Every structure is written in C-alpha cells, then in structure tokens.
Amino acid sequence: MLEGAKLIGAGAATIALAGAAVGIGNVFSSLIHSVARNPSLAKQSFGYAILGFALTEAIASFALMMAFSISFVFQ
C-alpha cells in the first residue's frame, strides 16, 4: 500500500514537467514574435529568452528532484 502511494506521489510530482515544457514553448514563441516585430532588438530579446528558459528549466529540475526524492528517499 505504501509503495503504491509513493508511486502515485512521484507521478503527480512529474506533472510539473509538462508545465515546464509548455513554459519553454511560450518563451521561445514570444522570442520569435518579438524578433519578427522588432529585429533590431533581437540580441537583447535573445538574452531575456535564455533567462526565461533557465528559470523555467529550474522549476522542471526542482519537480524532477521532488519526484526522485519521493521515490527513493522516503521509505
């Protein structure tokens, strides 16, 4: 029973990975739109896009860490 609860909890923790994938898609979609509107700010917009990508990926890494800690640490 406890093993099943751990697996359900780890699975629920990985749902945030789908949200991170959507967030990364939104970041680069916004980059494409902004460069299409104003090509002269492409370099600055790319820097902001990389920052947004890094922050979104940090949330995904945190969610994955929580899933692994639920699976392997708690006994």
HUPE-V574538 format. One record per helix or strand of 2 or more residues. SS is the DSSP state (a for helix, b for strand). FROM is the first residue (numbers start at 1). TO is the last residue. Records with the same first field share a line. If there is no record, write none. Layout:
SS=FROM-TO ; FROM-TO
//
This chain:
a=2-13 ; 15-37 ; 39-73
//
